[in-house]
Amino acid sequence: MSKTLTVAALALATIASAAASATFAADFDDYARVLSVTPQIEQVNYPQQECHTEYVPVQRQQQRGVGGSIVGGVAGGLLGNQVGGGSGRAVATAAGAIAGAIVGDRVENSNAGTFTEQQPVRQCRQVDNWQTRNNGYAVTYEYHGHTYTSMMPYDPGERLRVRVSVAPRM
């Protein structure tokens, strides 16, 4: 019985080995004739931002000076002090200081109006940046009277290497 079992196992191993080698022997490389190659082109937008600086006029209020008010107040106080007498001297000094401060302020700031200044302003806008991108090639080829089309990452030229697999129909 063990001899029969050994012969059966050997026969099974031989059949499996023959089937495996037949499978490997049925695959081979060959060349097909390329009929057409069409690049698969796509337009892609990569927007960009363009910026530049513009100078725009801006109205500014001049800063008012206080020197005229101080000098005018001191001068008015001195004059009021000279004019007044007795208890009225304090009132005349105060009135002279106030009047002098007002006059001094008006003299110093009489031309203090507005002025125009150029201020930088950054202006930006988005612009289209279209670029052409190749997504591969649609390759139509003929092998033994049959026509096939495949997408490929490159242009294969006039001939295309193909993998042929032959197996019995079951």
Secondary structure by P-SEA (a helix, b strand, c coil): caaaaaaaaaaaaaaaaaaaaaaaaacccbbbbbcccccbbbbbbbbbbbbbbbbbbbbbbccccaaaaaaaaaaaaaaaaaaccccaaaaaaaaaaaaaaaaaaaaaaccccbbbbbbbbbbbbbbbbbbbbbcccccccccccbbbbbbbccccccbbbbbbbbbbcc
